[in-house]
Amino acid sequence: MDVSKLMFREGLMEGERILVTGGGTGLGREMAEGFLKLGATVYICGRRQNKLDDTAAELMGLHGGKVVAHACDIRDPDAIHAMVDAIWADGGALTGVVNNAAGNFISRTEDLSVNGFNAIADIVMRGTFYVTLDIGKRLIAEKKRASFLSILTTWVWSGSAFVVPSAMSKTAINAMTQSLATEWGRYGLRFNAIAPGLFPTKGMSARLSPGGQGGNSKNDLNPMGRAGEMHELANLAVFLMGPGAEYVNGQTIAIDGAGYQANGGTFYPVLHALGDAEWDAMRAMIKGTNEKDKADRTTG
Ligand code: HXC
């Protein structure tokens, strides 16, 4: 990310302690970099310790400050509890949580198994809730204020063909955002969400546009004719996580160049025309990526 494009003053996030789930790669890494650059202490978790360690070292090398990496599969509530114990022992309560970790792949729904559904729902819906619950309980008990931010998609408003488990799970987290914004607002805990459009990352492209032929990756379908740039996402995340706009609560904000208004931001326009052979080829490519990532993992 080009940090010179961050729109906030240096030091804005000093004293903030923020956990970014899935912070080793992709959008999580970029938001972590934005928080760090502005002075926050950042904790990142994911399933690959080596990847997390590399990211933490790289970010501290670039910007100084403190990034702590924890291998943790958010599908495992005990692992979350142990990680959050370690974070608390390292300097006390968190002031912010970014629920960014996700899993997704394009598939015709009739080709999904129960395991395939659960692989996504367990990360996106259940895992996000487990993280929020574990941390929320501690903050309530200690009477500490904090901001929670979940990374969703515009499918929470439109639904989305060919990514049904993700659309369902992210819609559930949209409901969590609105529900806890009201229920836990009185504890000083606020809940917002970002619905990013296309911000290309390696993990996403391999699973949502395998071989470059699928997905909603066509820039010409977007009114602005381009994908998002990482500093744009980071600026919105800082706005929602940093001090100064705490009255924003219970909102899900799209950052997608009006792709949602133009085309629903979904895969349907491109994918509905594909046949069996194309789907077979894409499934094989996605599974190749999954196996490669799995071989790298230290948890789960
Ligand atoms: C059909 C598939 C499949 C495919 C996996 N499965 N890929 N089924 N088509 N392409 C099935 C498997 O056959 C298996 O079911 C089940 O899913 C679990 O597969 P595993 O590989 O064992 O899963 P696991 O190792 O737990 O990995 C989880 C994962 C993987 C979700 C499948 O993709 C992952 O770890 N992803 C993390 C990174 C990621 O997805 N990034 C993209 C996020 S993009 P059976 O029945 O065979 O046992 C995003 C939104 C983008 O979130 C929004 C853009 C606008």
py3Dmol code that shows the C-alpha trace and the ligand (Angstrom):
import py3Dmol

protein = """\
ATOM      1  CA  MET A   1       0.000   0.000   0.000  1.00  0.00           C
ATOM      2  CA  ASP A   2       1.143   3.547  -0.685  1.00  0.00           C
ATOM      3  CA  VAL A   3       1.046   4.859   2.895  1.00  0.00           C
ATOM      4  CA  SER A   4       1.593   8.435   1.679  1.00  0.00           C
ATOM      5  CA  LYS A   5      -2.060   8.244   0.620  1.00  0.00           C
ATOM      6  CA  LEU A   6      -3.313   7.696   4.171  1.00  0.00           C
ATOM      7  CA  MET A   7      -5.461  10.745   4.889  1.00  0.00           C
ATOM      8  CA  PHE A   8      -4.961  10.893   8.662  1.00  0.00           C
ATOM      9  CA  ARG A   9      -2.344  12.580  10.810  1.00  0.00           C
ATOM     10  CA  GLU A  10       0.633  10.607  12.140  1.00  0.00           C
ATOM     11  CA  GLY A  11       0.009   9.356  15.668  1.00  0.00           C
ATOM     12  CA  LEU A  12      -3.776   9.333  15.332  1.00  0.00           C
ATOM     13  CA  MET A  13      -3.937   5.725  16.517  1.00  0.00           C
ATOM     14  CA  GLU A  14      -1.370   5.878  19.309  1.00  0.00           C
ATOM     15  CA  GLY A  15      -2.612   3.907  22.313  1.00  0.00           C
ATOM     16  CA  GLU A  16      -4.954   1.814  20.167  1.00  0.00           C
ATOM     17  CA  ARG A  17      -4.543  -1.968  20.382  1.00  0.00           C
ATOM     18  CA  ILE A  18      -6.144  -3.666  17.437  1.00  0.00           C
ATOM     19  CA  LEU A  19      -6.563  -7.318  16.432  1.00  0.00           C
ATOM     20  CA  VAL A  20      -6.954  -7.993  12.712  1.00  0.00           C
ATOM     21  CA  THR A  21      -8.089 -11.552  11.993  1.00  0.00           C
ATOM     22  CA  GLY A  22      -6.657 -12.859   8.751  1.00  0.00           C
ATOM     23  CA  GLY A  23      -4.110 -10.065   9.066  1.00  0.00           C
ATOM     24  CA  GLY A  24      -1.189 -11.944   7.504  1.00  0.00           C
ATOM     25  CA  THR A  25      -2.349 -11.490   3.928  1.00  0.00           C
ATOM     26  CA  GLY A  26      -4.763  -9.667   1.674  1.00  0.00           C
ATOM     27  CA  LEU A  27      -7.040  -6.920   2.912  1.00  0.00           C
ATOM     28  CA  GLY A  28      -6.222  -7.726   6.549  1.00  0.00           C
ATOM     29  CA  ARG A  29      -2.541  -7.061   5.995  1.00  0.00           C
ATOM     30  CA  GLU A  30      -3.293  -3.721   4.336  1.00  0.00           C
ATOM     31  CA  MET A  31      -5.555  -2.518   7.140  1.00  0.00           C
ATOM     32  CA  ALA A  32      -2.995  -3.688   9.711  1.00  0.00           C
ATOM     33  CA  GLU A  33      -0.371  -1.601   7.891  1.00  0.00           C
ATOM     34  CA  GLY A  34      -2.606   1.487   8.005  1.00  0.00           C
ATOM     35  CA  PHE A  35      -3.232   1.150  11.754  1.00  0.00           C
ATOM     36  CA  LEU A  36       0.461   0.533  12.453  1.00  0.00           C
ATOM     37  CA  LYS A  37       1.622   3.490  10.376  1.00  0.00           C
ATOM     38  CA  LEU A  38      -0.687   5.752  12.390  1.00  0.00           C
ATOM     39  CA  GLY A  39       0.686   4.489  15.713  1.00  0.00           C
ATOM     40  CA  ALA A  40      -1.462   1.544  16.828  1.00  0.00           C
ATOM     41  CA  THR A  41      -0.152  -1.715  18.293  1.00  0.00           C
ATOM     42  CA  VAL A  42      -1.415  -4.414  15.964  1.00  0.00           C
ATOM     43  CA  TYR A  43      -2.107  -8.100  16.548  1.00  0.00           C
ATOM     44  CA  ILE A  44      -2.611 -10.312  13.510  1.00  0.00           C
ATOM     45  CA  CYS A  45      -3.865 -13.877  13.416  1.00  0.00           C
ATOM     46  CA  GLY A  46      -4.286 -16.511  10.757  1.00  0.00           C
ATOM     47  CA  ARG A  47      -3.599 -20.162  10.099  1.00  0.00           C
ATOM     48  CA  ARG A  48      -0.026 -19.903   8.831  1.00  0.00           C
ATOM     49  CA  GLN A  49       2.545 -18.862  11.450  1.00  0.00           C
ATOM     50  CA  ASN A  50       5.305 -18.437   8.865  1.00  0.00           C
ATOM     51  CA  LYS A  51       3.154 -16.102   6.763  1.00  0.00           C
ATOM     52  CA  LEU A  52       2.140 -14.098   9.852  1.00  0.00           C
ATOM     53  CA  ASP A  53       5.734 -13.833  11.054  1.00  0.00           C
ATOM     54  CA  ASP A  54       6.857 -12.631   7.635  1.00  0.00           C
ATOM     55  CA  THR A  55       4.117  -9.998   7.541  1.00  0.00           C
ATOM     56  CA  ALA A  56       4.835  -8.802  11.092  1.00  0.00           C
ATOM     57  CA  ALA A  57       8.570  -8.496  10.336  1.00  0.00           C
ATOM     58  CA  GLU A  58       7.931  -6.768   7.034  1.00  0.00           C
ATOM     59  CA  LEU A  59       5.511  -4.217   8.507  1.00  0.00           C
ATOM     60  CA  MET A  60       7.722  -3.409  11.485  1.00  0.00           C
ATOM     61  CA  GLY A  61      10.678  -3.089   9.108  1.00  0.00           C
ATOM     62  CA  LEU A  62       8.738  -0.556   7.059  1.00  0.00           C
ATOM     63  CA  HIS A  63       7.111   1.472   9.822  1.00  0.00           C
ATOM     64  CA  GLY A  64       8.589   0.503  13.208  1.00  0.00           C
ATOM     65  CA  GLY A  65       6.055   0.026  15.988  1.00  0.00           C
ATOM     66  CA  LYS A  66       4.720  -3.317  17.162  1.00  0.00           C
ATOM     67  CA  VAL A  67       2.985  -6.109  15.278  1.00  0.00           C
ATOM     68  CA  VAL A  68       2.425  -9.420  17.086  1.00  0.00           C
ATOM     69  CA  ALA A  69       1.574 -12.564  15.124  1.00  0.00           C
ATOM     70  CA  HIS A  70      -0.570 -15.399  16.511  1.00  0.00           C
ATOM     71  CA  ALA A  71      -1.367 -18.604  14.637  1.00  0.00           C
ATOM     72  CA  CYS A  72      -5.048 -19.164  15.373  1.00  0.00           C
ATOM     73  CA  ASP A  73      -7.840 -20.821  13.413  1.00  0.00           C
ATOM     74  CA  ILE A  74     -10.959 -18.829  14.295  1.00  0.00           C
ATOM     75  CA  ARG A  75     -13.056 -21.970  13.798  1.00  0.00           C
ATOM     76  CA  ASP A  76     -11.655 -23.156  17.137  1.00  0.00           C
ATOM     77  CA  PRO A  77     -13.081 -21.249  20.151  1.00  0.00           C
ATOM     78  CA  ASP A  78     -10.414 -22.664  22.505  1.00  0.00           C
ATOM     79  CA  ALA A  79      -7.649 -21.429  20.229  1.00  0.00           C
ATOM     80  CA  ILE A  80      -9.294 -17.998  20.145  1.00  0.00           C
ATOM     81  CA  HIS A  81      -9.528 -17.945  23.940  1.00  0.00           C
ATOM     82  CA  ALA A  82      -5.836 -18.815  24.309  1.00  0.00           C
ATOM     83  CA  MET A  83      -4.817 -16.170  21.787  1.00  0.00           C
ATOM     84  CA  VAL A  84      -6.915 -13.469  23.465  1.00  0.00           C
ATOM     85  CA  ASP A  85      -5.450 -14.454  26.872  1.00  0.00           C
ATOM     86  CA  ALA A  86      -1.997 -13.908  25.372  1.00  0.00           C
ATOM     87  CA  ILE A  87      -2.988 -10.537  23.893  1.00  0.00           C
ATOM     88  CA  TRP A  88      -4.424  -9.361  27.219  1.00  0.00           C
ATOM     89  CA  ALA A  89      -1.260 -10.538  29.007  1.00  0.00           C
ATOM     90  CA  ASP A  90       0.775  -8.503  26.521  1.00  0.00           C
ATOM     91  CA  GLY A  91      -0.622  -5.105  27.511  1.00  0.00           C
ATOM     92  CA  GLY A  92      -4.262  -5.333  28.494  1.00  0.00           C
ATOM     93  CA  ALA A  93      -7.538  -4.926  26.683  1.00  0.00           C
ATOM     94  CA  LEU A  94      -7.872  -4.499  22.958  1.00  0.00           C
ATOM     95  CA  THR A  95      -9.422  -1.237  21.792  1.00  0.00           C
ATOM     96  CA  GLY A  96     -10.428  -2.619  18.414  1.00  0.00           C
ATOM     97  CA  VAL A  97     -11.155  -5.821  16.520  1.00  0.00           C
ATOM     98  CA  VAL A  98     -11.290  -6.191  12.749  1.00  0.00           C
ATOM     99  CA  ASN A  99     -13.200  -9.306  11.771  1.00  0.00           C
ATOM    100  CA  ASN A 100     -11.525  -9.801   8.434  1.00  0.00           C
ATOM    101  CA  ALA A 101     -10.691 -13.529   8.239  1.00  0.00           C
ATOM    102  CA  ALA A 102     -12.818 -15.245   5.615  1.00  0.00           C
ATOM    103  CA  GLY A 103     -12.987 -18.191   3.274  1.00  0.00           C
ATOM    104  CA  ASN A 104     -14.747 -18.343  -0.046  1.00  0.00           C
ATOM    105  CA  PHE A 105     -14.728 -20.033  -3.432  1.00  0.00           C
ATOM    106  CA  ILE A 106     -17.026 -19.827  -6.421  1.00  0.00           C
ATOM    107  CA  SER A 107     -19.134 -22.904  -7.026  1.00  0.00           C
ATOM    108  CA  ARG A 108     -22.496 -23.793  -8.450  1.00  0.00           C
ATOM    109  CA  THR A 109     -24.547 -24.416  -5.328  1.00  0.00           C
ATOM    110  CA  GLU A 110     -25.658 -27.821  -6.601  1.00  0.00           C
ATOM    111  CA  ASP A 111     -21.989 -28.859  -6.635  1.00  0.00           C
ATOM    112  CA  LEU A 112     -21.454 -28.065  -2.926  1.00  0.00           C
ATOM    113  CA  SER A 113     -21.222 -30.699  -0.210  1.00  0.00           C
ATOM    114  CA  VAL A 114     -22.208 -30.092   3.408  1.00  0.00           C
ATOM    115  CA  ASN A 115     -18.487 -29.938   4.193  1.00  0.00           C
ATOM    116  CA  GLY A 116     -17.987 -27.324   1.506  1.00  0.00           C
ATOM    117  CA  PHE A 117     -20.763 -25.196   3.002  1.00  0.00           C
ATOM    118  CA  ASN A 118     -19.352 -25.614   6.495  1.00  0.00           C
ATOM    119  CA  ALA A 119     -15.788 -24.800   5.431  1.00  0.00           C
ATOM    120  CA  ILE A 120     -17.039 -21.299   4.641  1.00  0.00           C
ATOM    121  CA  ALA A 121     -19.794 -20.873   7.245  1.00  0.00           C
ATOM    122  CA  ASP A 122     -17.500 -22.078  10.051  1.00  0.00           C
ATOM    123  CA  ILE A 123     -14.940 -19.386   9.265  1.00  0.00           C
ATOM    124  CA  VAL A 124     -17.107 -16.491   8.183  1.00  0.00           C
ATOM    125  CA  MET A 125     -20.207 -16.809  10.343  1.00  0.00           C
ATOM    126  CA  ARG A 126     -19.273 -18.938  13.359  1.00  0.00           C
ATOM    127  CA  GLY A 127     -15.602 -17.964  13.630  1.00  0.00           C
ATOM    128  CA  THR A 128     -16.374 -14.252  13.456  1.00  0.00           C
ATOM    129  CA  PHE A 129     -18.983 -14.678  16.168  1.00  0.00           C
ATOM    130  CA  TYR A 130     -16.612 -16.697  18.402  1.00  0.00           C
ATOM    131  CA  VAL A 131     -13.984 -13.937  18.191  1.00  0.00           C
ATOM    132  CA  THR A 132     -16.549 -11.228  18.887  1.00  0.00           C
ATOM    133  CA  LEU A 133     -18.052 -13.118  21.821  1.00  0.00           C
ATOM    134  CA  ASP A 134     -14.763 -13.951  23.522  1.00  0.00           C
ATOM    135  CA  ILE A 135     -13.456 -10.402  23.275  1.00  0.00           C
ATOM    136  CA  GLY A 136     -16.814  -8.728  23.911  1.00  0.00           C
ATOM    137  CA  LYS A 137     -17.315 -10.579  27.212  1.00  0.00           C
ATOM    138  CA  ARG A 138     -13.936  -9.456  28.492  1.00  0.00           C
ATOM    139  CA  LEU A 139     -14.528  -5.831  27.481  1.00  0.00           C
ATOM    140  CA  ILE A 140     -17.938  -5.770  29.136  1.00  0.00           C
ATOM    141  CA  ALA A 141     -16.528  -7.283  32.362  1.00  0.00           C
ATOM    142  CA  GLU A 142     -13.679  -4.747  32.403  1.00  0.00           C
ATOM    143  CA  LYS A 143     -15.898  -1.807  31.362  1.00  0.00           C
ATOM    144  CA  LYS A 144     -13.641  -0.989  28.416  1.00  0.00           C
ATOM    145  CA  ARG A 145     -14.697   0.738  25.218  1.00  0.00           C
ATOM    146  CA  ALA A 146     -13.865  -0.700  21.812  1.00  0.00           C
ATOM    147  CA  SER A 147     -14.716  -0.657  18.130  1.00  0.00           C
ATOM    148  CA  PHE A 148     -15.538  -3.792  16.141  1.00  0.00           C
ATOM    149  CA  LEU A 149     -15.338  -3.751  12.362  1.00  0.00           C
ATOM    150  CA  SER A 150     -16.408  -6.627  10.128  1.00  0.00           C
ATOM    151  CA  ILE A 151     -15.375  -6.959   6.498  1.00  0.00           C
ATOM    152  CA  LEU A 152     -18.438  -7.990   4.503  1.00  0.00           C
ATOM    153  CA  THR A 153     -19.535  -7.598   0.876  1.00  0.00           C
ATOM    154  CA  THR A 154     -22.438  -5.907  -0.866  1.00  0.00           C
ATOM    155  CA  TRP A 155     -23.981  -9.382  -1.171  1.00  0.00           C
ATOM    156  CA  VAL A 156     -25.415  -8.771   2.276  1.00  0.00           C
ATOM    157  CA  TRP A 157     -27.959  -6.572   0.478  1.00  0.00           C
ATOM    158  CA  SER A 158     -28.348  -8.394  -2.834  1.00  0.00           C
ATOM    159  CA  GLY A 159     -27.501 -12.032  -2.122  1.00  0.00           C
ATOM    160  CA  SER A 160     -25.095 -13.503  -4.645  1.00  0.00           C
ATOM    161  CA  ALA A 161     -25.255 -16.415  -7.048  1.00  0.00           C
ATOM    162  CA  PHE A 162     -22.354 -18.890  -7.067  1.00  0.00           C
ATOM    163  CA  VAL A 163     -21.054 -17.840  -3.626  1.00  0.00           C
ATOM    164  CA  VAL A 164     -24.123 -18.767  -1.571  1.00  0.00           C
ATOM    165  CA  PRO A 165     -22.363 -19.939   1.648  1.00  0.00           C
ATOM    166  CA  SER A 166     -20.357 -16.695   1.734  1.00  0.00           C
ATOM    167  CA  ALA A 167     -23.372 -14.510   0.972  1.00  0.00           C
ATOM    168  CA  MET A 168     -25.387 -16.278   3.701  1.00  0.00           C
ATOM    169  CA  SER A 169     -22.588 -16.104   6.279  1.00  0.00           C
ATOM    170  CA  LYS A 170     -21.691 -12.481   5.637  1.00  0.00           C
ATOM    171  CA  THR A 171     -25.383 -11.573   5.811  1.00  0.00           C
ATOM    172  CA  ALA A 172     -25.450 -13.190   9.244  1.00  0.00           C
ATOM    173  CA  ILE A 173     -22.526 -11.011  10.326  1.00  0.00           C
ATOM    174  CA  ASN A 174     -24.329  -7.971   8.964  1.00  0.00           C
ATOM    175  CA  ALA A 175     -27.184  -8.897  11.292  1.00  0.00           C
ATOM    176  CA  MET A 176     -24.689  -9.334  14.137  1.00  0.00           C
ATOM    177  CA  THR A 177     -23.293  -5.865  13.420  1.00  0.00           C
ATOM    178  CA  GLN A 178     -26.702  -4.224  13.611  1.00  0.00           C
ATOM    179  CA  SER A 179     -27.833  -6.294  16.590  1.00  0.00           C
ATOM    180  CA  LEU A 180     -24.784  -5.813  18.800  1.00  0.00           C
ATOM    181  CA  ALA A 181     -24.498  -2.132  17.859  1.00  0.00           C
ATOM    182  CA  THR A 182     -27.751  -1.733  19.731  1.00  0.00           C
ATOM    183  CA  GLU A 183     -27.369  -4.385  22.437  1.00  0.00           C
ATOM    184  CA  TRP A 184     -23.759  -3.570  23.396  1.00  0.00           C
ATOM    185  CA  GLY A 185     -23.774   0.145  22.555  1.00  0.00           C
ATOM    186  CA  ARG A 186     -24.486   0.883  26.192  1.00  0.00           C
ATOM    187  CA  TYR A 187     -21.186  -0.775  27.131  1.00  0.00           C
ATOM    188  CA  GLY A 188     -19.251   1.545  24.839  1.00  0.00           C
ATOM    189  CA  LEU A 189     -18.796  -1.168  22.246  1.00  0.00           C
ATOM    190  CA  ARG A 190     -19.630  -0.140  18.708  1.00  0.00           C
ATOM    191  CA  PHE A 191     -20.061  -2.272  15.628  1.00  0.00           C
ATOM    192  CA  ASN A 192     -19.662  -1.258  12.020  1.00  0.00           C
ATOM    193  CA  ALA A 193     -18.863  -3.047   8.780  1.00  0.00           C
ATOM    194  CA  ILE A 194     -17.275  -2.357   5.427  1.00  0.00           C
ATOM    195  CA  ALA A 195     -18.567  -3.915   2.216  1.00  0.00           C
ATOM    196  CA  PRO A 196     -15.621  -3.759  -0.176  1.00  0.00           C
ATOM    197  CA  GLY A 197     -16.041  -4.264  -3.891  1.00  0.00           C
ATOM    198  CA  LEU A 198     -13.154  -5.596  -5.899  1.00  0.00           C
ATOM    199  CA  PHE A 199      -9.806  -5.151  -4.137  1.00  0.00           C
ATOM    200  CA  PRO A 200      -7.770  -7.849  -5.853  1.00  0.00           C
ATOM    201  CA  THR A 201      -5.710 -10.099  -3.571  1.00  0.00           C
ATOM    202  CA  LYS A 202      -3.934 -13.375  -4.245  1.00  0.00           C
ATOM    203  CA  GLY A 203      -6.225 -15.512  -2.055  1.00  0.00           C
ATOM    204  CA  MET A 204      -9.333 -13.999  -3.551  1.00  0.00           C
ATOM    205  CA  SER A 205      -8.306 -14.162  -7.202  1.00  0.00           C
ATOM    206  CA  ALA A 206      -7.303 -17.819  -6.876  1.00  0.00           C
ATOM    207  CA  ARG A 207     -10.731 -18.766  -5.508  1.00  0.00           C
ATOM    208  CA  LEU A 208     -13.122 -16.298  -7.090  1.00  0.00           C
ATOM    209  CA  SER A 209     -11.540 -15.894 -10.485  1.00  0.00           C
ATOM    210  CA  PRO A 210      -9.444 -19.041 -11.029  1.00  0.00           C
ATOM    211  CA  GLY A 211      -7.525 -18.805 -14.269  1.00  0.00           C
ATOM    212  CA  GLY A 212      -8.829 -15.260 -14.641  1.00  0.00           C
ATOM    213  CA  GLN A 213     -12.030 -16.451 -16.239  1.00  0.00           C
ATOM    214  CA  GLY A 214     -14.600 -16.159 -13.459  1.00  0.00           C
ATOM    215  CA  GLY A 215     -15.606 -13.741 -10.785  1.00  0.00           C
ATOM    216  CA  ASN A 216     -16.701 -10.167 -10.910  1.00  0.00           C
ATOM    217  CA  SER A 217     -13.222  -9.100 -11.829  1.00  0.00           C
ATOM    218  CA  LYS A 218     -14.201  -7.207 -14.935  1.00  0.00           C
ATOM    219  CA  ASN A 219     -13.338  -3.583 -14.344  1.00  0.00           C
ATOM    220  CA  ASP A 220     -15.565  -2.495 -17.203  1.00  0.00           C
ATOM    221  CA  LEU A 221     -18.588  -3.610 -15.155  1.00  0.00           C
ATOM    222  CA  ASN A 222     -17.685  -0.987 -12.557  1.00  0.00           C
ATOM    223  CA  PRO A 223     -18.855   2.616 -13.062  1.00  0.00           C
ATOM    224  CA  MET A 224     -15.401   3.888 -12.109  1.00  0.00           C
ATOM    225  CA  GLY A 225     -13.739   1.484 -14.527  1.00  0.00           C
ATOM    226  CA  ARG A 226     -11.284   0.176 -11.979  1.00  0.00           C
ATOM    227  CA  ALA A 227     -10.777  -1.895  -8.857  1.00  0.00           C
ATOM    228  CA  GLY A 228     -10.314  -0.385  -5.414  1.00  0.00           C
ATOM    229  CA  GLU A 229      -6.908   0.706  -4.171  1.00  0.00           C
ATOM    230  CA  MET A 230      -5.717  -0.525  -0.800  1.00  0.00           C
ATOM    231  CA  HIS A 231      -5.157   2.902   0.734  1.00  0.00           C
ATOM    232  CA  GLU A 232      -8.831   3.688   0.048  1.00  0.00           C
ATOM    233  CA  LEU A 233      -9.894   0.693   2.112  1.00  0.00           C
ATOM    234  CA  ALA A 234      -7.351   1.451   4.849  1.00  0.00           C
ATOM    235  CA  ASN A 235      -8.570   5.062   5.122  1.00  0.00           C
ATOM    236  CA  LEU A 236     -12.154   3.914   5.647  1.00  0.00           C
ATOM    237  CA  ALA A 237     -11.047   1.320   8.209  1.00  0.00           C
ATOM    238  CA  VAL A 238      -9.065   3.946  10.146  1.00  0.00           C
ATOM    239  CA  PHE A 239     -12.045   6.306  10.091  1.00  0.00           C
ATOM    240  CA  LEU A 240     -14.214   3.591  11.662  1.00  0.00           C
ATOM    241  CA  MET A 241     -11.592   2.270  14.116  1.00  0.00           C
ATOM    242  CA  GLY A 242      -9.826   5.448  15.187  1.00  0.00           C
ATOM    243  CA  PRO A 243     -10.908   8.187  17.567  1.00  0.00           C
ATOM    244  CA  GLY A 244     -13.109  11.024  16.394  1.00  0.00           C
ATOM    245  CA  ALA A 245     -16.221   9.507  14.851  1.00  0.00           C
ATOM    246  CA  GLU A 246     -17.423   7.249  17.644  1.00  0.00           C
ATOM    247  CA  TYR A 247     -21.061   8.149  17.053  1.00  0.00           C
ATOM    248  CA  VAL A 248     -20.947   6.011  13.889  1.00  0.00           C
ATOM    249  CA  ASN A 249     -22.469   2.730  15.093  1.00  0.00           C
ATOM    250  CA  GLY A 250     -24.433  -0.048  13.416  1.00  0.00           C
ATOM    251  CA  GLN A 251     -23.465   0.914   9.854  1.00  0.00           C
ATOM    252  CA  THR A 252     -22.318  -1.139   6.886  1.00  0.00           C
ATOM    253  CA  ILE A 253     -20.533   1.095   4.393  1.00  0.00           C
ATOM    254  CA  ALA A 254     -19.814  -0.003   0.822  1.00  0.00           C
ATOM    255  CA  ILE A 255     -16.562   0.985  -0.864  1.00  0.00           C
ATOM    256  CA  ASP A 256     -17.034  -0.334  -4.374  1.00  0.00           C
ATOM    257  CA  GLY A 257     -17.126   2.548  -6.865  1.00  0.00           C
ATOM    258  CA  ALA A 258     -20.933   2.115  -7.027  1.00  0.00           C
ATOM    259  CA  GLY A 259     -20.512  -1.390  -8.453  1.00  0.00           C
ATOM    260  CA  TYR A 260     -23.402  -2.483  -6.300  1.00  0.00           C
ATOM    261  CA  GLN A 261     -25.765   0.104  -7.738  1.00  0.00           C
ATOM    262  CA  ALA A 262     -24.604  -0.708 -11.286  1.00  0.00           C
ATOM    263  CA  ASN A 263     -24.605  -4.489 -11.272  1.00  0.00           C
ATOM    264  CA  GLY A 264     -25.244  -5.807  -7.781  1.00  0.00           C
ATOM    265  CA  GLY A 265     -21.505  -6.352  -7.384  1.00  0.00           C
ATOM    266  CA  THR A 266     -22.092 -10.041  -7.926  1.00  0.00           C
ATOM    267  CA  PHE A 267     -20.708 -12.826 -10.090  1.00  0.00           C
ATOM    268  CA  TYR A 268     -23.906 -13.531 -11.967  1.00  0.00           C
ATOM    269  CA  PRO A 269     -23.243 -11.471 -15.115  1.00  0.00           C
ATOM    270  CA  VAL A 270     -20.060 -13.430 -15.852  1.00  0.00           C
ATOM    271  CA  LEU A 271     -20.664 -16.860 -14.355  1.00  0.00           C
ATOM    272  CA  HIS A 272     -24.205 -17.734 -15.395  1.00  0.00           C
ATOM    273  CA  ALA A 273     -23.043 -18.574 -18.926  1.00  0.00           C
ATOM    274  CA  LEU A 274     -20.406 -21.167 -17.929  1.00  0.00           C
ATOM    275  CA  GLY A 275     -20.896 -24.897 -18.552  1.00  0.00           C
ATOM    276  CA  ASP A 276     -19.766 -28.145 -16.894  1.00  0.00           C
ATOM    277  CA  ALA A 277     -16.274 -28.187 -18.385  1.00  0.00           C
ATOM    278  CA  GLU A 278     -15.485 -24.662 -17.239  1.00  0.00           C
ATOM    279  CA  TRP A 279     -16.780 -25.339 -13.734  1.00  0.00           C
ATOM    280  CA  ASP A 280     -14.746 -28.576 -13.531  1.00  0.00           C
ATOM    281  CA  ALA A 281     -11.607 -26.724 -14.548  1.00  0.00           C
ATOM    282  CA  MET A 282     -12.198 -23.905 -12.061  1.00  0.00           C
ATOM    283  CA  ARG A 283     -12.928 -26.359  -9.229  1.00  0.00           C
ATOM    284  CA  ALA A 284      -9.655 -28.163  -9.930  1.00  0.00           C
ATOM    285  CA  MET A 285      -7.724 -24.884  -9.836  1.00  0.00           C
ATOM    286  CA  ILE A 286      -9.384 -23.761  -6.585  1.00  0.00           C
ATOM    287  CA  LYS A 287      -8.721 -27.107  -4.919  1.00  0.00           C
ATOM    288  CA  GLY A 288      -5.077 -26.903  -6.014  1.00  0.00           C
ATOM    289  CA  THR A 289      -4.801 -23.553  -4.241  1.00  0.00           C
ATOM    290  CA  ASN A 290      -6.542 -24.912  -1.141  1.00  0.00           C
ATOM    291  CA  GLU A 291      -4.147 -27.875  -0.932  1.00  0.00           C
ATOM    292  CA  LYS A 292      -1.108 -25.657  -1.368  1.00  0.00           C
ATOM    293  CA  ASP A 293      -2.276 -23.315   1.398  1.00  0.00           C
ATOM    294  CA  LYS A 294      -3.132 -26.244   3.653  1.00  0.00           C
ATOM    295  CA  ALA A 295       0.390 -27.649   3.344  1.00  0.00           C
ATOM    296  CA  ASP A 296       1.653 -24.308   4.694  1.00  0.00           C
ATOM    297  CA  ARG A 297      -0.608 -24.204   7.717  1.00  0.00           C
ATOM    298  CA  THR A 298       0.380 -24.578  11.334  1.00  0.00           C
ATOM    299  CA  THR A 299      -3.161 -24.759  12.726  1.00  0.00           C
ATOM    300  CA  GLY A 300      -6.417 -26.422  11.693  1.00  0.00           C
TER     301      GLY A 300
END
"""
ligand_1 = """\
55
HXC
C -16.609 -27.304 -4.475
C -15.062 -27.265 -2.742
C -14.240 -26.372 -3.480
C -14.701 -25.989 -4.784
C -13.302 -26.752 -1.555
N -14.436 -27.473 -1.572
N -13.148 -26.076 -2.708
N -16.234 -27.726 -3.239
N -15.892 -26.466 -5.229
N -13.998 -25.138 -5.522
C -14.933 -28.378 -0.555
C -13.998 -29.570 -0.375
O -14.238 -30.539 -1.384
C -14.413 -30.075 0.997
O -15.631 -30.772 0.955
C -14.695 -28.780 1.730
O -14.910 -27.768 0.740
C -13.526 -28.343 2.606
O -12.369 -28.258 1.795
P -10.918 -28.066 2.432
O -9.958 -27.745 1.340
O -10.588 -29.216 3.330
O -11.187 -26.794 3.354
P -10.267 -25.995 4.308
O -8.849 -26.450 4.281
O -10.949 -25.936 5.606
O -10.241 -24.531 3.624
C -11.304 -23.654 3.701
C -11.612 -23.043 2.354
C -10.366 -22.447 1.685
C -12.686 -21.967 2.592
C -12.161 -24.129 1.429
O -10.740 -21.859 0.455
C -9.689 -21.407 2.511
O -8.973 -21.722 3.467
N -9.823 -20.115 2.164
C -9.204 -18.984 2.886
C -8.803 -17.856 1.954
C -9.897 -17.407 1.061
O -10.835 -18.111 0.779
N -9.774 -16.204 0.538
C -10.763 -15.625 -0.339
C -11.669 -14.799 0.464
S -12.611 -13.789 -0.603
P -15.709 -32.417 0.898
O -17.164 -32.713 0.824
O -14.933 -32.797 -0.340
O -15.062 -32.886 2.175
C -13.973 -13.309 0.264
C -14.975 -12.351 -0.325
C -14.550 -11.615 -1.523
O -14.145 -13.720 1.326
C -15.565 -10.583 -1.963
C -15.256 -10.009 -3.313
C -16.219 -8.938 -3.768
"""
view = py3Dmol.view(width=600, height=400)
view.addModel(protein, "pdb")
view.setStyle({"model": 0}, {"cartoon": {"style": "trace"}})
view.addModel(ligand_1, "xyz")
view.setStyle({"model": 1}, {"stick": {}})
view.zoomTo()
view.show()
